[in-house]
Amino acid sequence: MKKKGENAMSRITMTPEEERELLLVLERYLPDLEIEMADTDSREFLHALKEREKFMMELIKRLKGVVS
């Protein structure tokens, strides 16, 4: 059974400054994530980190298109 709004797409409105700050936060966290992936021995955790990296890279790409 699906929860209410499970497939609904959420939207958030941000100012240009908020968009730039979010992009900065994501870009600064990415190297830490890569270090964490290199240091983990757990395949499950590594898979989760790779999924997070994929998500973050896509979000960074989208934000760069807006911020540019």
N, CA, C and O atoms as a GROMACS GRO file, in nm:
protein
  272
    1MET      N    1   0.083  -0.118   0.000
    1MET     CA    2   0.000   0.000   0.000
    1MET      C    3   0.088   0.125   0.000
    1MET      O    4   0.182   0.135   0.079
    2LYS      N    5   0.059   0.217  -0.087
    2LYS     CA    6   0.137   0.339  -0.097
    2LYS      C    7   0.089   0.442   0.005
    2LYS      O    8  -0.030   0.453   0.034
    3LYS      N    9   0.184   0.514   0.057
    3LYS     CA   10   0.151   0.622   0.150
    3LYS      C   11   0.103   0.742   0.072
    3LYS      O   12   0.137   0.759  -0.046
    4LYS      N   13   0.025   0.826   0.136
    4LYS     CA   14  -0.026   0.947   0.074
    4LYS      C   15   0.089   1.033   0.023
    4LYS      O   16   0.181   1.066   0.098
    5GLY      N   17   0.084   1.069  -0.104
    5GLY     CA   18   0.185   1.156  -0.162
    5GLY      C   19   0.316   1.087  -0.197
    5GLY      O   20   0.413   1.155  -0.230
    6GLU      N   21   0.322   0.954  -0.190
    6GLU     CA   22   0.447   0.883  -0.212
    6GLU      C   23   0.503   0.907  -0.352
    6GLU      O   24   0.625   0.918  -0.368
    7ASN      N   25   0.419   0.914  -0.451
    7ASN     CA   26   0.465   0.936  -0.588
    7ASN      C   27   0.451   1.081  -0.633
    7ASN      O   28   0.483   1.114  -0.747
    8ALA      N   29   0.404   1.165  -0.546
    8ALA     CA   30   0.387   1.305  -0.580
    8ALA      C   31   0.523   1.374  -0.584
    8ALA      O   32   0.611   1.345  -0.503
    9MET      N   33   0.539   1.464  -0.679
    9MET     CA   34   0.664   1.538  -0.689
    9MET      C   35   0.652   1.664  -0.604
    9MET      O   36   0.558   1.742  -0.618
   10SER      N   37   0.748   1.682  -0.517
   10SER     CA   38   0.751   1.802  -0.433
   10SER      C   39   0.826   1.912  -0.505
   10SER      O   40   0.912   1.887  -0.589
   11ARG      N   41   0.792   2.032  -0.471
   11ARG     CA   42   0.860   2.149  -0.527
   11ARG      C   43   0.895   2.243  -0.412
   11ARG      O   44   0.822   2.254  -0.314
   12ILE      N   45   1.006   2.308  -0.428
   12ILE     CA   46   1.048   2.406  -0.331
   12ILE      C   47   1.093   2.530  -0.407
   12ILE      O   48   1.162   2.520  -0.509
   13THR      N   49   1.056   2.644  -0.358
   13THR     CA   50   1.096   2.769  -0.421
   13THR      C   51   1.211   2.828  -0.340
   13THR      O   52   1.202   2.844  -0.218
   14MET      N   53   1.319   2.859  -0.410
   14MET     CA   54   1.436   2.916  -0.344
   14MET      C   55   1.477   3.046  -0.412
   14MET      O   56   1.455   3.066  -0.532
   15THR      N   57   1.535   3.131  -0.334
   15THR     CA   58   1.593   3.253  -0.390
   15THR      C   59   1.722   3.214  -0.462
   15THR      O   60   1.777   3.107  -0.436
   16PRO      N   61   1.773   3.300  -0.550
   16PRO     CA   62   1.902   3.271  -0.614
   16PRO      C   63   2.013   3.249  -0.511
   16PRO      O   64   2.100   3.164  -0.531
   17GLU      N   65   2.012   3.324  -0.403
   17GLU     CA   66   2.113   3.306  -0.299
   17GLU      C   67   2.101   3.168  -0.235
   17GLU      O   68   2.203   3.104  -0.209
   18GLU      N   69   1.980   3.123  -0.209
   18GLU     CA   70   1.959   2.990  -0.152
   18GLU      C   71   2.006   2.881  -0.248
   18GLU      O   72   2.064   2.782  -0.206
   19GLU      N   73   1.981   2.899  -0.376
   19GLU     CA   74   2.026   2.803  -0.476
   19GLU      C   75   2.178   2.795  -0.477
   19GLU      O   76   2.234   2.685  -0.482
   20ARG      N   77   2.245   2.910  -0.473
   20ARG     CA   78   2.392   2.912  -0.471
   20ARG      C   79   2.446   2.845  -0.346
   20ARG      O   80   2.543   2.770  -0.353
   21GLU      N   81   2.384   2.872  -0.232
   21GLU     CA   82   2.430   2.813  -0.106
   21GLU      C   83   2.410   2.662  -0.104
   21GLU      O   84   2.497   2.588  -0.057
   22LEU      N   85   2.297   2.615  -0.155
   22LEU     CA   86   2.273   2.471  -0.162
   22LEU      C   87   2.376   2.405  -0.253
   22LEU      O   88   2.429   2.299  -0.220
   23LEU      N   89   2.404   2.466  -0.366
   23LEU     CA   90   2.504   2.413  -0.457
   23LEU      C   91   2.641   2.407  -0.388
   23LEU      O   92   2.713   2.308  -0.401
   24LEU      N   93   2.676   2.510  -0.315
   24LEU     CA   94   2.803   2.514  -0.243
   24LEU      C   95   2.810   2.402  -0.139
   24LEU      O   96   2.913   2.335  -0.128
   25VAL      N   97   2.704   2.382  -0.064
   25VAL     CA   98   2.700   2.276   0.038
   25VAL      C   99   2.718   2.139  -0.027
   25VAL      O  100   2.797   2.058   0.021
   26LEU      N  101   2.647   2.114  -0.134
   26LEU     CA  102   2.657   1.986  -0.202
   26LEU      C  103   2.798   1.962  -0.258
   26LEU      O  104   2.854   1.853  -0.244
   27GLU      N  105   2.855   2.065  -0.319
   27GLU     CA  106   2.989   2.050  -0.376
   27GLU      C  107   3.095   2.031  -0.268
   27GLU      O  108   3.193   1.960  -0.290
   28ARG      N  109   3.076   2.092  -0.153
   28ARG     CA  110   3.172   2.076  -0.044
   28ARG      C  111   3.161   1.939   0.022
   28ARG      O  112   3.261   1.886   0.071
   29TYR      N  113   3.042   1.881   0.024
   29TYR     CA  114   3.022   1.751   0.087
   29TYR      C  115   3.069   1.636  -0.002
   29TYR      O  116   3.108   1.531   0.049
   30LEU      N  117   3.065   1.654  -0.131
   30LEU     CA  118   3.097   1.547  -0.226
   30LEU      C  119   3.235   1.483  -0.203
   30LEU      O  120   3.244   1.361  -0.204
   31PRO      N  121   3.343   1.560  -0.182
   31PRO     CA  122   3.472   1.496  -0.156
   31PRO      C  123   3.472   1.410  -0.029
   31PRO      O  124   3.537   1.305  -0.025
   32ASP      N  125   3.400   1.453   0.074
   32ASP     CA  126   3.389   1.372   0.196
   32ASP      C  127   3.318   1.240   0.168
   32ASP      O  128   3.355   1.136   0.222
   33LEU      N  129   3.218   1.246   0.083
   33LEU     CA  130   3.145   1.125   0.046
   33LEU      C  131   3.237   1.028  -0.029
   33LEU      O  132   3.232   0.908  -0.006
   34GLU      N  133   3.319   1.081  -0.116
   34GLU     CA  134   3.413   0.997  -0.192
   34GLU      C  135   3.515   0.932  -0.098
   34GLU      O  136   3.550   0.815  -0.118
   35ILE      N  137   3.561   1.004   0.002
   35ILE     CA  138   3.652   0.947   0.101
   35ILE      C  139   3.582   0.837   0.179
   35ILE      O  140   3.640   0.731   0.203
   36GLU      N  141   3.460   0.862   0.219
   36GLU     CA  142   3.382   0.762   0.293
   36GLU      C  143   3.365   0.635   0.210
   36GLU      O  144   3.374   0.524   0.263
   37MET      N  145   3.339   0.650   0.079
   37MET     CA  146   3.324   0.533  -0.008
   37MET      C  147   3.454   0.454  -0.014
   37MET      O  148   3.452   0.331  -0.014
   38ALA      N  149   3.566   0.523  -0.021
   38ALA     CA  150   3.695   0.456  -0.030
   38ALA      C  151   3.729   0.383   0.100
   38ALA      O  152   3.800   0.282   0.098
   39ASP      N  153   3.680   0.433   0.212
   39ASP     CA  154   3.714   0.377   0.343
   39ASP      C  155   3.621   0.266   0.392
   39ASP      O  156   3.654   0.197   0.488
   40THR      N  157   3.506   0.249   0.329
   40THR     CA  158   3.410   0.151   0.381
   40THR      C  159   3.443   0.010   0.334
   40THR      O  160   3.490  -0.012   0.223
   41ASP      N  161   3.416  -0.086   0.422
   41ASP     CA  162   3.433  -0.227   0.388
   41ASP      C  163   3.299  -0.296   0.363
   41ASP      O  164   3.296  -0.409   0.314
   42SER      N  165   3.192  -0.229   0.396
   42SER     CA  166   3.058  -0.286   0.382
   42SER      C  167   3.004  -0.263   0.242
   42SER      O  168   2.991  -0.149   0.197
   43ARG      N  169   2.972  -0.372   0.173
   43ARG     CA  170   2.917  -0.359   0.037
   43ARG      C  171   2.782  -0.289   0.037
   43ARG      O  172   2.754  -0.208  -0.051
   44GLU      N  173   2.700  -0.318   0.136
   44GLU     CA  174   2.568  -0.254   0.143
   44GLU      C  175   2.582  -0.104   0.165
   44GLU      O  176   2.514  -0.025   0.100
   45PHE      N  177   2.671  -0.067   0.257
   45PHE     CA  178   2.692   0.075   0.284
   45PHE      C  179   2.752   0.144   0.162
   45PHE      O  180   2.713   0.256   0.129
   46LEU      N  181   2.846   0.078   0.095
   46LEU     CA  182   2.906   0.135  -0.026
   46LEU      C  183   2.800   0.156  -0.132
   46LEU      O  184   2.799   0.260  -0.200
   47HIS      N  185   2.711   0.060  -0.148
   47HIS     CA  186   2.602   0.076  -0.246
   47HIS      C  187   2.516   0.198  -0.212
   47HIS      O  188   2.482   0.276  -0.300
   48ALA      N  189   2.483   0.213  -0.084
   48ALA     CA  190   2.402   0.328  -0.041
   48ALA      C  191   2.475   0.459  -0.067
   48ALA      O  192   2.415   0.557  -0.110
   49LEU      N  193   2.605   0.460  -0.041
   49LEU     CA  194   2.684   0.581  -0.065
   49LEU      C  195   2.692   0.613  -0.213
   49LEU      O  196   2.687   0.730  -0.252
   50LYS      N  197   2.705   0.511  -0.297
   50LYS     CA  198   2.709   0.533  -0.442
   50LYS      C  199   2.576   0.589  -0.493
   50LYS      O  200   2.573   0.675  -0.581
   51GLU      N  201   2.467   0.539  -0.437
   51GLU     CA  202   2.336   0.593  -0.474
   51GLU      C  203   2.323   0.739  -0.432
   51GLU      O  204   2.268   0.821  -0.505
   52ARG      N  205   2.375   0.770  -0.314
   52ARG     CA  206   2.373   0.909  -0.266
   52ARG      C  207   2.458   0.997  -0.357
   52ARG      O  208   2.419   1.108  -0.391
   53GLU      N  209   2.576   0.947  -0.396
   53GLU     CA  210   2.663   1.024  -0.484
   53GLU      C  211   2.593   1.051  -0.618
   53GLU      O  212   2.598   1.162  -0.670
   54LYS      N  213   2.529   0.949  -0.672
   54LYS     CA  214   2.456   0.964  -0.799
   54LYS      C  215   2.347   1.071  -0.786
   54LYS      O  216   2.332   1.156  -0.873
   55PHE      N  217   2.272   1.064  -0.677
   55PHE     CA  218   2.167   1.162  -0.652
   55PHE      C  219   2.226   1.303  -0.641
   55PHE      O  220   2.174   1.398  -0.700
   56MET      N  221   2.335   1.315  -0.566
   56MET     CA  222   2.396   1.446  -0.545
   56MET      C  223   2.452   1.503  -0.675
   56MET      O  224   2.438   1.622  -0.701
   57MET      N  225   2.514   1.420  -0.756
   57MET     CA  226   2.570   1.466  -0.882
   57MET      C  227   2.460   1.518  -0.975
   57MET      O  228   2.478   1.619  -1.043
   58GLU      N  229   2.348   1.448  -0.977
   58GLU     CA  230   2.236   1.493  -1.060
   58GLU      C  231   2.181   1.626  -1.008
   58GLU      O  232   2.150   1.715  -1.086
   59LEU      N  233   2.168   1.637  -0.878
   59LEU     CA  234   2.117   1.761  -0.818
   59LEU      C  235   2.214   1.876  -0.843
   59LEU      O  236   2.170   1.987  -0.874
   60ILE      N  237   2.343   1.852  -0.830
   60ILE     CA  238   2.443   1.955  -0.858
   60ILE      C  239   2.432   2.000  -1.004
   60ILE      O  240   2.436   2.119  -1.033
   61LYS      N  241   2.419   1.904  -1.094
   61LYS     CA  242   2.405   1.936  -1.236
   61LYS      C  243   2.282   2.024  -1.260
   61LYS      O  244   2.289   2.123  -1.334
   62ARG      N  245   2.171   1.988  -1.198
   62ARG     CA  246   2.048   2.066  -1.215
   62ARG      C  247   2.062   2.205  -1.156
   62ARG      O  248   2.018   2.303  -1.216
   63LEU      N  249   2.124   2.214  -1.038
   63LEU     CA  250   2.141   2.345  -0.975
   63LEU      C  251   2.234   2.434  -1.056
   63LEU      O  252   2.211   2.554  -1.066
   64LYS      N  253   2.338   2.377  -1.114
   64LYS     CA  254   2.430   2.457  -1.196
   64LYS      C  255   2.358   2.515  -1.317
   64LYS      O  256   2.391   2.625  -1.362
   65GLY      N  257   2.260   2.443  -1.369
   65GLY     CA  258   2.181   2.494  -1.480
   65GLY      C  259   2.094   2.612  -1.441
   65GLY      O  260   2.064   2.698  -1.524
   66VAL      N  261   2.054   2.615  -1.314
   66VAL     CA  262   1.970   2.724  -1.264
   66VAL      C  263   2.056   2.842  -1.220
   66VAL      O  264   2.021   2.958  -1.247
   67VAL      N  265   2.167   2.815  -1.154
   67VAL     CA  266   2.251   2.917  -1.095
   67VAL      C  267   2.332   2.992  -1.201
   67VAL      O  268   2.360   3.110  -1.185
   68SER      N  269   2.368   2.923  -1.307
   68SER     CA  270   2.456   2.984  -1.410
   68SER      C  271   2.404   3.112  -1.464
   68SER      O  272   2.467   3.173  -1.550
   0.00000   0.00000   0.00000
